[in-house]
Every structure is written in C-alpha cells, then in structure tokens.
C-alpha cells in the first residue's frame, strides 16, 4: 500500500504494454461511459475491458496509447492522462448517429476547436490524494504547449465536485454546459461542463 508521502517517480509516454491499465483508467476517468460503449461492441464472450484494451493498443484514434502519458510510482503505473489536439474547424456532422450519452460531450468539444483536449485523467484508487492528478495535469499542459495549442479543454460532470475543484484551482474556467444523458451505472445527474484554460 503506498504511503501518504508517495511521490511520482516519473511521468512517461504510455506504451502498448500499458493498454490494459489504460482501459481501466480511461473508464474511471470517463465515469463508466467507455465501459458502457465497449459493452455494446463486445462479441464472442469478450468483456468490455478487453475491448477497451484492444482500442488502447491501437496506433491511431483518440483513445490510443500514443496519446497517453502515465505516472509511475516505484516502477508501478499509478495514473494516466490522455489528450490530443482538436481539429479546427471542428466537424460535428453525423452527431445524431452517435450514442445518446456521447452527443452532449461532442457538442461541448466542438465549442473549443483547435484546443488541446484532455480526454481523460485518472489515478488508481490506492494512489489517490497524493498529488499524482496534479502532476499529470501539469504534464498534459506541457504537451499542449509544445503542440502550439492556445488553450487546453476538458469536460467534467458538474456534480463531480472534487475533480471540478482540481481543475478550477489550476485555472480552468467554464465555457459551456449541456444536460448529462444518463447511462447504466451513472452516478451523476445535472450537466456536463466544458472547462477551458488559456495557454498564452
């Protein structure tokens, strides 16, 4: 069990061999939406997390290990952050073909074209409350600046007060909201919030 004095040993680019943990962490970051989507794709006895692992191991796509960084503590992966540059202009054609739970998220993404989109940030439960999330956030912002993005954006449930506090403390401000569409196992109601931080 990590001690309260746990420090991040290193933040490094994710590897294909991290795919299983990335699936677990992106599902936590996405409040269970990824697992729900993966469950609709599973065939032949595959579990949702196996589908997620396959997707994380891809070379391309938003949810690819190539878009992720992981935090290690004493050689063990403790958390991850995943992000990428949004297109500008942002094309939301075909949004009506997406699952209902995803549509408000895509609508919000479209409000920050060209930004670095922080798709997910999560820490394994046993490492939470030890500053790893803040370290990963700083690492994501460094990558965003290297990409010449003028802003970094993310989406959080308004009722997720802990995460919202972390982001606001780090300079993220609301720029849009959409009603949250519930999914199986959903813990929240209310709205999704788009938060944006200027990187200039």
C-alpha positions, 0 to 999 in steps of 0.5 A: 500500500503506498504511503501518504508521502508517495511521490511520482517517480516519473511521468512517461509516454504510455506504451502498448504494454500499458493498454490494459491499465489504460482501459481501466483508467480511461473508464474511471476517468470517463465515469463508466461511459467507455465501459458502457460503449465497449459493452455494446461492441463486445462479441464472442464472450469478450468483456468490455475491458478487453475491448477497451484494451484492444482500442488502447493498443491501437496506433491511431484514434483518440483513445490510443496509447500514443496519446497517453502519458502515465505516472509511475510510482516505484516502477508501478503505473499509478495514473494516466492522462490522455489528450490530443489536439482538436481539429479546427474547424471542428466537424460535428456532422453525423452527431445524431448517429452517435450514442445518446450519452456521447452527443452532449460531450461532442457538442461541448468539444466542438465549442473549443476547436483547435484546443488541446483536449484532455480526454481523460485523467485518472489515478488508481484508487490506492494512489489517490490524494497524493498529488499524482492528478496534479502532476499529470495535469501539469504534464498534459499542459506541457504537451499542449504547449509544445503542440502550439495549442492556445488553450487546453479543454476538458469536460467534467460532470458538474456534480463531480465536485472534487475533480471540478475543484482540481481543475478550477484551482489550476485555472480552468474556467467554464465555457459551456454546459449541456444536460448529462444523458444518463447511462447504466451505472451513472452516478451523476445527474445535472450537466456536463461542463466544458472547462477551458484554460488559456495557454498564452 
